[in-house]
Amino acid sequence: MVLYVTLLLLAILILQGAVAAVDPAALRELTVWGAGAACAAALLATWVMMSAVESRPPASVGLVVSARAARDGATGFLFGFALMSAVPLGMAAAGWLQLSGRAPGTATALGSTLYVTVLLVLAALFEEVAVRGYAFQVLARARGPAVAIVSTSLVFAGLHAANPGVGWAAIGNTLLAGILLGILYWRTLSLWWVTGTHFAWNWTMGVAVGLPVSGLDVGAPVVGVTTGGPSILTGGDYGPEAGLLLTMATLCGIGWAVRAPRLSRDPAVLALGPMIETTTDGWNERSGLH
C-alpha cells in the first residue's frame, strides 16, 4: 500500500506538472486536461502494481473492456441518477426548490455542458480507480471486505475534507457515499459500475439540476433553480451532500446494494484472477456483510 500510494502521488505530480506547464489554468481550477492527467496517473500506478508486483492482469481490478462493461457503466449511471433524483424531487415537493428557467440552448451553453460532463466523468473515474481499484482489493485480501469498504470510504471522505464550506454533515454523507460505492464494487467487481454511479451522483446534482456538488459550483446546468428550506435537510450552500435528505437517500441506496439479487460479478473479471475471493454472488461468510 505504501508503494502504491507513493507511486500514485508521484505519477500525479509529474503528469499534473506537465499539464500545468502547457495549461497554467490547471493549477487554479479543475480542467479536463488536469482530470485526464489524474486518471492517467491512477491507471499507470494500477498497471505497475498489478503487473510488476502482483503478477496479475491490470484489468482484474474491474477494468475489463467489453459489452458487459458498457452495460455495467450504464446500469450504474441509471442507479445513481435515480438515487440522486430523489433529493431534488423531495426538495421540490416540499416547496424548497423551484425552476428559475431553462439554461440557454446556445452552442456555447451546450459546449459548456459537454465540457463539464466530460470533466465529471474523468473525476469520477480517477477517484474510483485510485481508491476502489488496487487499494480496495489489497485491503480486502488482507483484512476482508468490511475493512476494505470502511477504509476506502474514510479515504474517500478525506479527499473532500478541504472543499469550500465543508462540515461534519458533509463529511458524514461523503463517508456514506463511499460505503455505498464500496459495497457496489464488492458485489460487482466492476469499476465501470461504480464509476457510472459516481458520475451520475455528481452530474445529476451539478448539471441536470444545477445544485452545488461537494461545495463546488460546476456550472453549465441544464435547468436553473432557486433553493430554500432548512439547511439541515437541504445542505444549504454546500449542496445536498450536507443535508439529511441525501443521508436518507444514501442509506436507502446502501440497503438496496446489500440486498439486490441482480447484482453480480463480471465473469470476465473473475477469469482474470482478482486478488479477492470470487464467489458467484459476491457474498461469503468472511465478508461480514449480509
Order of alpha helices (4+ residues) and beta strands (2+ residues): alpha-alpha-alpha-beta-alpha-alpha-alpha-alpha-alpha-beta-alpha-alpha-alpha
